Amino acid sequence: MAGDKAEKLPRKTYEKELLRLQTELVKLQEWVRAEGARLVVVFEGRDAAGKGSTIKRVTEHLNPRVARIAALPKPTERERSQWYFQRYIGYLPAAGEIVLFDRSWYNRAGVEHVMGFCSKEEYQLFLRQCPIFERMLVEDGILLRKYWFSVSDEEQQDRFRRRLEDPLRRWKLSPMDMESITRWEEYSRAKDEMMVHTDISEAPWYVVESDDKRRARLNMIAHLLDSVPYQDVSPPVPDLPDRPESTGYQRPPRDLQNYVPDHAAHL
């Protein structure tokens, strides 16, 4: 783990265990819906640490009406004038919902602080208020889980390079990503300071070693499942009814509708 280069997990082993864990995630989803639970999962970490790809695996087989992703854009001028936590409150789950924050209110402790997008006073106020805010969420019954994805500087550099070479993933690179390379130690200090103030017993941080993305995804999902006392409350499988006899319906002629051309026929 930390400090040790673990052997990369074989793909077959990874895919088999991922499918098993995703099956359990569906059970977790049904339990949340049946019990009226509210689950919040915060994903934070370095750029290119594997947060987004893990979120994709978590939600791949879940009902988007139950489990949704909150990835907030840059705040508007109006939002910047609000209490800092105010814009995040509207994304919190109601009964029977799961919300995965792809970055969260911890932006203030990371990029905003390091890049100077907030004042020192705003940063210090965040560090004081965040534990209070999270205790309020937990006291109100919200299940709050916080994961920090940790990646080495060498691995991050390799992932940035692969993204630059891949036109399908180049969009993932932003000026902030490039800046993070030259500010590695500043982000490290900011993370350490954040942990000191916000790693509270009611909502502790859990660090995910993510140099091996496959291993990181499995470890994070398995931990999430172990941390929630869900039970299998899956609804019974319905019987497929017999199709009734035709009553004479005839489909309209095909030339009366516009069909998508058969592109696949020319492959």
PAZAPA-4460 file (N, C-alpha, C; in steps of 0.05 Angstrom, whole numbers, plus 32768, in hexadecimal, padded with zeros to 4 digits):
% residues 267
    n_x    n_y    n_z   ca_x   ca_y   ca_z    c_x    c_y    c_z   seq   type   mol
   8011   7FE8   8000   8000   8000   8000   8012   8019   8000     1      M     A
   800D   802C   8013   801D   8044   8012   803B   803D   8015     2      A     A
   804A   8047   8001   8067   8041   8002   806E   8027   7FF5     3      G     A
   805C   8015   7FF0   8061   7FFC   7FE3   8053   7FFB   7FC9     4      D     A
   8061   7FF2   7FB4   8056   7FF0   7F99   8048   7FD5   7F97     5      K     A
   802D   7FD5   7F9C   801F   7FBC   7F9B   801D   7FB1   7F7E     6      A     A
   801D   7F97   7F7B   801B   7F8B   7F61   8000   7F92   7F54     7      E     A
   8001   7F99   7F3B   7FE8   7FA1   7F2D   7FD4   7F89   7F2D     8      K     A
   7FBC   7F8F   7F33   7FA7   7F7A   7F35   7FA0   7F70   7F19     9      L     A
   7FA1   7F55   7F15   7F9A   7F4A   7EFB   7F7D   7F52   7EF2    10      P     A
   7F79   7F56   7ED8   7F60   7F5F   7ECE   7F49   7F4C   7ED5    11      R     A
   7F4E   7F32   7ED1   7F38   7F1E   7ED6   7F30   7F1E   7EF3    12      K     A
   7F43   7F1F   7F05   7F3D   7F21   7F22   7F2E   7F3A   7F28    13      T     A
   7F37   7F50   7F1C   7F29   7F6A   7F20   7F0D   7F69   7F17    14      Y     A
   7F08   7F60   7EFE   7EED   7F61   7EF3   7EDA   7F4F   7F02    15      E     A
   7EE4   7F38   7F0B   7ED3   7F25   7F1A   7ECA   7F32   7F34    16      K     A
   7EDD   7F3D   7F43   7ED7   7F49   7F5C   7EC6   7F63   7F59    17      E     A
   7ECC   7F72   7F44   7EBC   7F8B   7F3F   7E9F   7F84   7F3B    18      L     A
   7E9A   7F6F   7F2B   7E7E   7F67   7F26   7E70   7F5F   7F40    19      L     A
   7E7F   7F50   7F51   7E73   7F48   7F6B   7E6C   7F61   7F7C    20      R     A
   7E7F   7F74   7F7D   7E7B   7F8B   7F8D   7E64   7F9D   7F81    21      L     A
   7E63   7F9E   7F67   7E4D   7FAE   7F5B   7E32   7FA1   7F60    22      Q     A
   7E31   7F87   7F62   7E18   7F79   7F6A   7E10   7F81   7F86    23      T     A
   7E24   7F83   7F98   7E1E   7F8C   7FB3   7E16   7FA9   7FB4    24      E     A
   7E21   7FBA   7FA2   7E19   7FD6   7FA1   7DFB   7FD8   7F99    25      L     A
   7DF2   7FC7   7F88   7DD5   7FC7   7F81   7DC5   7FC0   7F9A    26      V     A
   7DCE   7FAD   7FAA   7DC0   7FA6   7FC3   7DC0   7FBE   7FD6    27      K     A
   7DD7   7FCC   7FD7   7DD9   7FE4   7FE8   7DC5   7FF9   7FDF    28      L     A
   7DC3   7FFD   7FC5   7DB0   8010   7FB9   7D94   8009   7FC2    29      Q     A
   7D8C   7FEF   7FC0   7D71   7FE7   7FC6   7D6B   7FEB   7FE4    30      E     A
   7D80   7FE7   7FF5   7D7D   7FEB   8011   7D79   8009   8017    31      W     A
   7D89   801A   800A   7D86   8037   800E   7D6A   803F   8007    32      V     A
   7D60   8035   7FF1   7D45   803D   7FE7   7D30   8032   7FFA    33      R     A
   7D32   801A   8003   7D1E   800D   8014   7D1E   801A   8030    34      A     A
   7D35   8020   803A   7D38   802B   8056   7D35   8049   8057    35      E     A
   7D35   8056   8040   7D34   8073   8040   7D4E   8080   804A    36      G     A
   7D64   8071   8047   7D7E   807B   8050   7D88   8091   803D    37      A     A
   7D9B   80A0   8047   7DA8   80B5   8037   7DC6   80B1   8039    38      R     A
   7DD2   80AC   8022   7DEF   80A5   8021   7DFD   80BA   8010    39      L     A
   7E12   80C6   801C   7E23   80D9   800E   7E40   80CD   800D    40      V     A
   7E4B   80CC   7FF5   7E67   80C2   7FF2   7E77   80D9   7FE5    41      V     A
   7E8C   80E2   7FF3   7E9D   80F7   7FE9   7EB6   80EB   7FDD    42      V     A
   7EBC   80F3   7FC4   7ED4   80EA   7FB6   7EE7   8102   7FB3    43      F     A
   7EFE   8101   7FBF   7F12   8116   7FBD   7F2D   810A   7FB7    44      E     A
   7F40   811B   7FAF   7F5B   8111   7FAA   7F68   8121   7F94    45      G     A
   7F80   8118   7F8E   7F90   8126   7F79   7F83   8124   7F5E    46      R     A
   7F8A   8136   7F4C   7F81   8134   7F31   7F8D   811A   7F25    47      D     A
   7F7C   810B   7F16   7F84   80F2   7F09   7F89   80DC   7F1D    48      A     A
   7F7D   80DE   7F35   7F81   80C9   7F49   7F6D   80B2   7F46    49      A     A
   7F5A   80B5   7F34   7F48   809E   7F2F   7F2C   80A1   7F3B    50      G     A
   7F25   80B9   7F44   7F0B   80BE   7F50   7EF4   80B9   7F3C    51      K     A
   7EF7   80C5   7F25   7EE2   80C3   7F11   7EDD   80A7   7F08    52      G     A
   7EF2   8098   7F03   7EEF   807C   7EF9   7EE3   806A   7F0E    53      S     A
   7EE9   8070   7F28   7EDD   8061   7F3D   7EBF   8067   7F40    54      T     A
   7EB8   8080   7F3E   7E9C   8088   7F3E   7E8C   807A   7F28    55      I     A
   7E98   8078   7F10   7E8B   806A   7EFA   7E85   804D   7F01    56      K     A
   7E98   8040   7F0E   7E94   8023   7F15   7E7F   8021   7F2B    57      R     A
   7E7E   8034   7F3D   7E6A   8033   7F53   7E4E   8036   7F47    58      V     A
   7E4B   8048   7F35   7E30   804E   7F2B   7E28   803E   7F12    59      T     A
   7E3A   802E   7F08   7E35   8021   7EEE   7E1B   8012   7EEC    60      E     A
   7E13   8004   7F01   7DFB   7FF4   7F01   7DE5   7FFE   7F14    61      H     A
   7DE9   8016   7F1E   7DD5   8022   7F30   7DC0   8032   7F22    62      L     A
   7DA9   8035   7F2F   7D93   8045   7F24   7D9A   8063   7F27    63      N     A
   7D9B   8072   7F11   7DA2   808E   7F14   7D8D   809F   7F22    64      P     A
   7D76   8094   7F26   7D62   80A1   7F36   7D67   809E   7F54    65      R     A
   7D78   808B   7F5B   7D7F   8086   7F77   7D9B   8090   7F7D    66      V     A
   7DAE   808A   7F6C   7DCA   8091   7F6F   7DD1   80A6   7F5A    67      A     A
   7DD9   80BD   7F63   7DE1   80D2   7F4F   7DFC   80DE   7F57    68      R     A
   7E09   80E9   7F42   7E23   80F5   7F46   7E20   8114   7F47    69      I     A
   7E2D   8120   7F5B   7E2D   813D   7F5D   7E49   8146   7F57    70      A     A
   7E4C   8153   7F40   7E66   815F   7F37   7E61   817C   7F31    71      A     A
   7E64   818D   7F45   7E5C   81A9   7F42   7E70   81B8   7F31    72      L     A
   7E66   81CA   7F20   7E77   81DB   7F10   7E82   81F2   7F20    73      P     A
   7E91   8203   7F13   7E9B   821B   7F20   7E84   822C   7F2B    74      K     A
   7E86   8236   7F43   7E70   8245   7F4F   7E6A   825F   7F3F    75      P     A
   7E51   8266   7F3E   7E49   827F   7F32   7E4F   8296   7F45    76      T     A
   7E4C   82AF   7F3C   7E51   82C6   7F4D   7E3D   82C6   7F64    77      E     A
   7E24   82BE   7F5F   7E10   82BC   7F74   7E18   82A8   7F89    78      R     A
   7E21   8290   7F7F   7E29   827B   7F92   7E41   8283   7FA2    79      E     A
   7E53   8293   7F97   7E6A   829C   7FA6   7E63   82AE   7FBC    80      R     A
   7E4C   82BB   7FBA   7E43   82CD   7FD0   7E34   82BE   7FE6    81      S     A
   7E2D   82A5   7FE2   7E1E   8295   7FF5   7E31   828A   800B    82      Q     A
   7E25   8280   8020   7E34   826F   8033   7E41   8259   8023    83      W     A
   7E5A   8253   8028   7E69   8240   8017   7E5B   8225   8014    84      Y     A
   7E50   821A   8029   7E44   81FF   8028   7E29   81FF   801B    85      F     A
   7E1E   8217   8017   7E02   8219   800E   7DFD   820C   7FF3    86      Q     A
   7E0F   820F   7FE0   7E0B   8203   7FC5   7E0C   81E5   7FC5    87      R     A
   7E18   81D9   7FD9   7E1A   81BC   7FDB   7E02   81B0   7FE8    88      Y     A
   7DF4   81BF   7FF9   7DDE   81B4   8008   7DC7   81AA   7FF5    89      I     A
   7DC3   81B9   7FDF   7DAE   81B1   7FCD   7DB3   8197   7FBF    90      G     A
   7DCC   818D   7FC0   7DD2   8173   7FB3   7DD2   815C   7FC6    91      Y     A
   7DCD   8161   7FDF   7DCC   814B   7FF3   7DB4   8139   7FEE    92      L     A
   7DB5   8120   7FF5   7DA0   810D   7FEF   7D87   8110   8000    93      P     A
   7D70   810A   7FF4   7D58   8106   8004   7D56   80E8   800B    94      A     A
   7D41   80E0   8019   7D3E   80C5   8022   7D3F   80B2   800A    95      A     A
   7D4E   809C   800C   7D50   8089   7FF7   7D62   8090   7FE0    96      G     A
   7D75   80A2   7FE5   7D87   80AB   7FD0   7DA5   80A9   7FD8    97      E     A
   7DB6   80A6   7FC3   7DD3   80A5   7FC6   7DDE   80BC   7FB5    98      I     A
   7DF0   80CC   7FC1   7DFD   80E1   7FB1   7E1B   80DD   7FB3    99      V     A
   7E28   80DC   7F9C   7E45   80D9   7F9B   7E51   80F4   7F92   100      L     A
   7E60   8101   7FA3   7E6C   811B   7F9D   7E87   8117   7F90   101      F     A
   7E88   811D   7F75   7EA1   811D   7F66   7EAE   8138   7F6B   102      D     A
   7EBD   8139   7F80   7EC7   8151   7F8D   7EAF   815E   7F9C   103      R     A
   7EB5   816D   7FB1   7EA0   8176   7FC3   7EA7   8191   7FCF   104      S     A
   7E9C   8195   7FE7   7EA2   81AE   7FF5   7EC0   81B0   7FFC   105      W     A
   7ECE   819A   7FF9   7EEB   819A   7FFF   7EFB   81A9   7FE9   106      Y     A
   7EEE   81B2   7FD4   7EFC   81C3   7FC1   7F0A   81DB   7FCF   107      N     A
   7EFD   81E5   7FE4   7F08   81FC   7FF2   7F22   81F5   8000   108      R     A
   7F24   81DD   8009   7F3C   81D4   8018   7F53   81CD   8004   109      A     A
   7F4C   81C9   7FEB   7F60   81C1   7FD7   7F66   81D6   7FC3   110      G     A
   7F58   81D4   7FAB   7F5F   81E5   7F95   7F5A   8202   7F9B   111      V     A
   7F44   8209   7FA9   7F3F   8225   7FAE   7F55   8231   7FC0   112      E     A
   7F5D   8222   7FD4   7F72   822C   7FE6   7F8D   822D   7FD8   113      H     A
   7F95   8218   7FCA   7FAF   8218   7FBD   7FB1   822C   7FA7   114      V     A
   7F9C   822F   7F97   7F9D   8241   7F80   7F95   825E   7F87   115      M     A
   7F8E   8263   7FA0   7F88   827E   7FA8   7F6C   8287   7FA0   116      G     A
   7F5A   8274   7F9B   7F3F   827B   7F93   7F2D   8283   7FAB   117      F     A
   7F37   8280   7FC3   7F29   8289   7FDB   7F3D   8297   7FEC   118      C     A
   7F33   82A8   7FFE   7F45   82B6   8010   7F4E   82A4   8027   119      S     A
   7F63   82AD   8035   7F6C   829E   804D   7F56   829C   8062   120      K     A
   7F47   82B2   8064   7F31   82B2   8078   7F1B   829E   8070   121      E     A
   7F15   829C   8056   7F01   8289   804D   7F0A   826D   8051   122      E     A
   7F24   8268   804D   7F30   824E   8050   7F2F   8245   806E   123      Y     A
   7F37   8257   8080   7F37   8251   809C   7F1A   824C   80A6   124      Q     A
   7F07   825C   809C   7EEB   8258   80A4   7EE1   823D   809B   125      L     A
   7EEA   8234   8083   7EE2   821A   807A   7EEC   8204   808D   126      F     A
   7F05   8206   8094   7F11   81F1   80A6   7F02   81F0   80C1   127      L     A
   7EF8   8207   80CA   7EE9   8207   80E3   7ECD   81FC   80DF   128      R     A
   7EC0   8204   80C9   7EA4   81FD   80C6   7E9F   81E1   80BA   129      Q     A
   7EB2   81D7   80AB   7EAD   81BD   809E   7EA7   81A6   80B1   130      C     A
   7EB6   81A3   80C7   7EAF   818D   80DA   7E94   8191   80E6   131      P     A
   7E8C   81AA   80EB   7E72   81B0   80F6   7E5C   81A8   80E2   132      I     A
   7E61   81B0   80C9   7E4E   81AA   80B3   7E4A   818C   80B0   133      F     A
   7E60   817D   80B0   7E5E   8160   80AC   7E52   8152   80C5   134      E     A
   7E57   815C   80DC   7E4A   8151   80F4   7E2C   8155   80F2   135      R     A
   7E23   816C   80E8   7E07   8171   80E4   7DFA   815D   80D1   136      M     A
   7E08   8157   80BC   7DFE   8144   80A8   7DFB   8128   80B5   137      L     A
   7E0F   8120   80C4   7E0F   8106   80D0   7DFA   8105   80E6   138      V     A
   7DF8   811A   80F6   7DE4   811A   810C   7DC7   8119   8100   139      E     A
   7DC3   8123   80E8   7DA9   8122   80DC   7DA3   8107   80CF   140      D     A
   7DB6   80F5   80D0   7DB2   80DA   80C6   7DBE   80D3   80AB   141      G     A
   7DCD   80E6   809F   7DDA   80E1   8085   7DF2   80CF   808A   142      I     A
   7DF5   80BB   8079   7E0D   80AA   8079   7E22   80B7   8068   143      L     A
   7E37   80C1   8074   7E4B   80D0   8066   7E65   80C0   8066   144      L     A
   7E6F   80BC   804D   7E89   80AE   8049   7E9B   80C0   8038   145      R     A
   7EB4   80C2   8041   7EC7   80D4   8033   7EE0   80C4   802B   146      K     A
   7EE7   80C5   8011   7EFE   80B6   8007   7F11   80C9   7FF9   147      Y     A
   7F2B   80C6   8001   7F40   80D6   7FF4   7F51   80C3   7FE3   148      W     A
   7F52   80C8   7FC9   7F61   80B7   7FB6   7F7D   80C2   7FB4   149      F     A
   7F90   80B1   7FBC   7FAC   80BA   7FBE   7FBC   80AD   7FA7   150      S     A
   7FCA   80BE   7F98   7FDA   80B4   7F81   7FF5   80C0   7F83   151      V     A
   800A   80B1   7F7B   8025   80BB   7F7C   802A   80D0   7F66   152      S     A
   803E   80E0   7F69   8043   80F5   7F55   804C   80E8   7F3A   153      D     A
   805A   80D2   7F3C   8063   80C4   7F23   804B   80B9   7F14   154      E     A
   8039   80AD   7F22   8021   80A1   7F15   800F   80B7   7F0A   155      E     A
   800C   80CD   7F19   7FFB   80E3   7F0F   8007   80EE   7EF5   156      Q     A
   8021   80F1   7EF4   802E   80FB   7EDC   8029   80E9   7EC4   157      Q     A
   802B   80CE   7EC9   8027   80BB   7EB4   800A   80BD   7EAA   158      D     A
   7FF7   80C0   7EBC   7FDB   80C1   7EB4   7FD5   80DB   7EA4   159      R     A
   7FE1   80F1   7EAC   7FDE   810A   7E9D   7FE9   8106   7E81   160      F     A
   8000   80F9   7E7F   800D   80F5   7E65   7FFB   80E4   7E53   161      R     A
   7FEF   80CF   7E5E   7FDE   80BD   7E4E   7FC5   80CC   7E45   162      R     A
   7FBB   80DD   7E56   7FA4   80ED   7E4E   7FAA   8100   7E37   163      R     A
   7FC2   810C   7E38   7FCA   811E   7E23   7FCC   810F   7E08   164      L     A
   7FD4   80F6   7E09   7FD7   80E6   7DF1   7FBD   80D9   7DE7   165      E     A
   7FA8   80DA   7DF7   7F8F   80CE   7DF0   7F7A   80E3   7DEA   166      D     A
   7F71   80E6   7DD1   7F5E   80FB   7DCA   7F43   80F7   7DD7   167      P     A
   7F3D   80DE   7DE0   7F23   80D9   7DED   7F24   80E1   7E0B   168      L     A
   7F3C   80E5   7E16   7F3E   80EC   7E32   7F4C   8107   7E36   169      R     A
   7F54   8114   7E21   7F62   812D   7E23   7F51   8143   7E31   170      R     A
   7F37   8141   7E2D   7F25   8155   7E39   7F27   8155   7E58   171      W     A
   7F30   813F   7E64   7F32   813D   7E81   7F48   814F   7E8C   172      K     A
   7F5A   8158   7E7B   7F70   8169   7E85   7F67   8186   7E84   173      L     A
   7F6B   8194   7E9A   7F64   81B0   7E9C   7F7D   81C0   7EA4   174      S     A
   7F7C   81DA   7EA2   7F92   81EA   7EAC   7F98   81E5   7EC9   175      P     A
   7F83   81DF   7ED9   7F87   81D9   7EF5   7F97   81BF   7EF9   176      M     A
   7F93   81AB   7EE7   7FA2   8192   7EE8   7FC0   8198   7EE3   177      D     A
   7FC5   81A8   7ECF   7FE1   81AF   7EC9   7FEE   81BD   7EE0   178      M     A
   7FDF   81CF   7EEC   7FE9   81DE   7F03   7FF0   81CC   7F1B   179      E     A
   7FE0   81B7   7F1E   7FE4   81A5   7F34   7FFF   8197   7F34   180      S     A
   800B   8195   7F1C   8025   8188   7F19   803A   8199   7F27   181      I     A
   8039   81B3   7F23   804D   81C5   7F2E   8047   81CD   7F4B   182      T     A
   8030   81C5   7F55   8028   81CC   7F70   8024   81B3   7F81   183      R     A
   8033   819E   7F7B   802F   8184   7F88   8031   8187   7FA7   184      W     A
   8046   8194   7FB0   804A   8196   7FCD   8036   81A8   7FDA   185      E     A
   802D   81BD   7FCC   8019   81CE   7FD7   7FFF   81BF   7FDB   186      E     A
   7FF8   81AF   7FC8   7FDF   819E   7FCB   7FE3   818A   7FE1   187      Y     A
   7FFB   8180   7FE4   8000   816C   7FFA   7FFC   8179   8015   188      S     A
   8007   8191   8018   8003   819F   8032   7FE6   81A6   8036   189      R     A
   7FD8   81AE   8021   7FBC   81B4   8024   7FAC   819C   802C   190      A     A
   7FB2   8185   8021   7FA4   816C   8028   7FAA   8165   8045   191      K     A
   7FC3   8167   804E   7FCA   8161   8069   7FBB   8173   807D   192      D     A
   7FB9   818D   8077   7FAB   819F   8088   7F8D   8199   8089   193      E     A
   7F82   8192   8072   7F66   818B   8070   7F60   8173   8082   194      M     A
   7F71   815F   8080   7F6D   8147   8090   7F6E   814C   80AE   195      M     A
   7F80   815E   80B6   7F82   8164   80D3   7F68   816F   80DD   196      V     A
   7F5B   8180   80CE   7F43   818E   80D7   7F29   817E   80D2   197      H     A
   7F28   816D   80BE   7F0F   8161   80B5   7F0D   8143   80B8   198      T     A
   7F22   8136   80C1   7F22   8119   80C6   7F16   8115   80E1   199      D     A
   7EFB   8116   80E3   7EED   8115   80FC   7EE1   80F9   8100   200      I     A
   7EDB   80F2   8119   7ED1   80D8   811F   7EB6   80D3   8112   201      S     A
   7EA6   80E8   8110   7E8B   80E4   8104   7E8D   80E0   80E6   202      E     A
   7EA1   80EB   80DA   7EA4   80E8   80BC   7EC2   80E7   80B6   203      A     A
   7ECF   80D0   80BB   7EEC   80CE   80B6   7EF3   80CD   8098   204      P     A
   7F0B   80D4   8092   7F16   80D0   8077   7F20   80B4   8074   205      W     A
   7F1D   80A9   805C   7F28   808F   8055   7F39   8093   803C   206      Y     A
   7F53   808C   803E   7F66   8090   8028   7F66   8077   8016   207      V     A
   7F64   807C   7FFC   7F65   8066   7FE8   7F7F   8069   7FD8   208      V     A
   7F91   8055   7FDB   7FA9   8055   7FCB   7FA1   804E   7FAE   209      E     A
   7FA8   8060   7F9B   7F9C   805C   7F81   7FB0   805C   7F6A   210      S     A
   7FC9   8055   7F6F   7FDC   8052   7F59   7FD3   803B   7F47   211      D     A
   7FC7   8026   7F53   7FBA   8010   7F44   7F9C   8016   7F44   212      D     A
   7F91   801F   7F2E   7F75   8027   7F2D   7F62   8010   7F33   213      K     A
   7F69   7FF8   7F28   7F57   7FE2   7F2D   7F55   7FDB   7F4B   214      R     A
   7F6C   7FDA   7F57   7F6D   7FD4   7F74   7F5E   7FEA   7F84   215      R     A
   7F62   8003   7F7C   7F55   8019   7F8A   7F37   8018   7F88   216      A     A
   7F2D   8012   7F71   7F10   8010   7F6D   7F04   7FFA   7F7F   217      R     A
   7F10   7FE3   7F7F   7F06   7FCD   7F8F   7F08   7FD3   7FAD   218      L     A
   7F1E   7FDE   7FB5   7F22   7FE5   7FD1   7F0D   7FF9   7FDB   219      N     A
   7F09   800E   7FCB   7EF6   8022   7FD3   7EDA   8018   7FD5   220      M     A
   7ED1   8009   7FC0   7EB6   7FFF   7FC0   7EB1   7FEB   7FD6   221      I     A
   7EC5   7FD9   7FDA   7EC2   7FC5   7FF0   7EC0   7FD3   800B   222      A     A
   7ED0   7FE8   800F   7ECF   7FF7   8029   7EB4   8004   802C   223      H     A
   7EAA   8011   8017   7E90   801E   8019   7E7A   800A   8021   224      L     A
   7E7A   7FF3   8014   7E66   7FDE   801A   7E69   7FD5   8037   225      L     A
   7E81   7FD1   8040   7E86   7FC8   805B   7E7D   7FDD   8070   226      D     A
   7E7D   7FF6   8068   7E78   800C   807B   7E5A   8012   807F   227      S     A
   7E4A   8006   806E   7E2D   800C   806F   7E1F   7FF2   8078   228      V     A
   7E0E   7FF3   808C   7E00   7FDB   8096   7DE8   7FD3   8085   229      P     A
   7DEC   7FD0   806B   7DD6   7FCA   8059   7DCF   7FAC   805A   230      Y     A
   7DB7   7FA6   8052   7DAD   7F8A   804F   7DA2   7F86   8034   231      Q     A
   7DA0   7F6D   802C   7D94   7F67   8012   7D76   7F69   8014   232      D     A
   7D6B   7F7E   8009   7D4E   7F82   8008   7D44   7F84   7FEB   233      V     A
   7D52   7F76   7FD9   7D4B   7F77   7FBD   7D2E   7F6E   7FB9   234      S     A
   7D1E   7F7C   7FA9   7D03   7F74   7FA4   7D02   7F59   7F95   235      P     A
   7CEC   7F4B   7F98   7CEA   7F31   7F8A   7CEA   7F35   7F6B   236      P     A
   7CF5   7F21   7F5E   7CF7   7F22   7F41   7CDB   7F1D   7F35   237      V     A
   7CD0   7F30   7F25   7CB5   7F2D   7F1B   7CB3   7F18   7F05   238      P     A
   7C9C   7F0D   7F02   7C97   7EF9   7EEC   7C92   7F08   7ED2   239      D     A
   7C9E   7EFE   7EBD   7C9A   7F0B   7EA3   7C80   7F02   7E97   240      L     A
   7C6D   7F14   7E92   7C52   7F0C   7E89   7C54   7F02   7E6C   241      P     A
   7C40   7EF1   7E65   7C3E   7EE8   7E49   7C35   7EFF   7E37   242      D     A
   7C3F   7F00   7E1F   7C36   7F14   7E0C   7C1A   7F0D   7E02   243      R     A
   7C07   7F20   7E03   7BEC   7F19   7DFA   7BEA   7F15   7DDC   244      P     A
   7BD5   7F08   7DD3   7BD1   7F04   7DB6   7BCD   7F1E   7DA8   245      E     A
   7BD5   7F20   7D8F   7BD2   7F38   7D7F   7BB5   7F3F   7D7B   246      S     A
   7BAF   7F59   7D7B   7B94   7F62   7D76   7B92   7F6F   7D5B   247      T     A
   7BA6   7F6B   7D4A   7BA5   7F76   7D2F   7BB5   7F8E   7D2A   248      G     A
   7BC6   7F97   7D3D   7BD6   7FAF   7D39   7BEA   7FAA   7D23   249      Y     A
   7BEE   7FBE   7D12   7C02   7FBC   7CFD   7C14   7FD5   7CFE   250      Q     A
   7C2D   7FD0   7CFC   7C41   7FE6   7CFE   7C3F   7FF7   7CE5   251      R     A
   7C41   8012   7CE7   7C40   8023   7CD0   7C57   801D   7CBD   252      P     A
   7C54   8024   7CA3   7C6A   801F   7C90   7C84   802D   7C99   253      P     A
   7C9A   8020   7C94   7CB4   802B   7C9D   7CBB   8045   7C90   254      R     A
   7CB1   8049   7C77   7CB9   8062   7C69   7CAA   807B   7C74   255      D     A
   7C99   8077   7C87   7C8C   808E   7C94   7C9C   8099   7CAB   256      L     A
   7CB2   808C   7CB2   7CC2   8095   7CC9   7CDF   8098   7CC0   257      Q     A
   7CEE   80A8   7CCF   7D0A   80AD   7CCA   7D1B   809A   7CDB   258      N     A
   7D2A   8089   7CCE   7D3B   8075   7CDB   7D58   807E   7CDB   259      Y     A
   7D66   8077   7CF0   7D83   807C   7CF1   7D90   806A   7CDD   260      V     A
   7DA2   8075   7CCB   7DB0   8064   7CB8   7DC0   804E   7CC5   261      P     A
   7DC2   8037   7CB8   7DD0   8020   7CC3   7DEE   8023   7CBF   262      D     A
   7DFA   8034   7CCF   7E17   8038   7CCE   7E27   801E   7CD2   263      H     A
   7E1D   800D   7CE4   7E2B   7FF5   7CEB   7E2D   7FE2   7CD3   264      A     A
   7E1B   7FE4   7CC0   7E1C   7FD2   7CA9   7E34   7FD6   7C97   265      A     A
   7E41   7FED   7C9A   7E58   7FF3   7C8A   7E73   7FEE   7C98   266      H     A
   7E72   7FE3   7CB0   7E8A   7FDE   7CBE   7E98   7FC4   7CB4   267      L     A
***
